[in-house]
């Protein structure tokens, strides 16, 4: 039972649950599509590929985690490196298999676009852990794109399924444009919020990352520069979210409007907290950055749940 719990921690089960929830909300609430085997396989594919990405990340991070979180290590403590590699291969292969099946069933001859994007995602996640995580900015962008892709994928999946029917495409042109606009709003939201959180995590992990010669923003440009970037991105996110909230209010989605405003307020608190830490560096503690990370997680969750009220 202890190993089962450790496995769920290894694959970040809560993050995977949020990914699955996000995809389902986009599919059912924004696009108004019914459930089905093809979409279920697509969600399972995305979840398993991301789970594999978390496993391979911990495998490559064994030495870093020994410094950053010595009492929370799973790879090398609960599971051996060999066992973890088996988990990674199994999760990724099964995930790609589910993605191939979903693509063939739903999109027919256009299956290669969805399947190729899933293969590319798996390659990016491996490359991130093995190489790009230690490089300046690139690693942050890869993680942010992978999260944003989960938001956009349901829309892409359905449009590719419709490409074979020209009459259906003509009939649903307005629906395609409206849903694309909404999906892009949430895709950009997921990308920027994840990027901010990744930089905050780099600030938290600066000690272990420095030990492994990682070229993260706080190590290369300094803690002050990292905080200024977080402040700028957080303020930009507030503006974007509140403008999007007004757009949804015009469409008549009042609850979505209020929830996005609340999400923006949390992002504003992150910016404000960093401003305070810049003025008094003695307050700059790990707990402060952990609090910022919690605010960002909560903001993202509120943003995801706001999709439920788009109908």
Helices and strands as residue ranges (DSSP letters): H 2-10, H 13-25, I 26-30, H 37-60, H 62-68, H 81-107, G 108-110, H 111-130, G 132-134, H 138-162, H 166-171, H 173-204, H 206-211, H 217-220, H 223-250, H 254-279, G 281-283, H 286-305, G 306-309
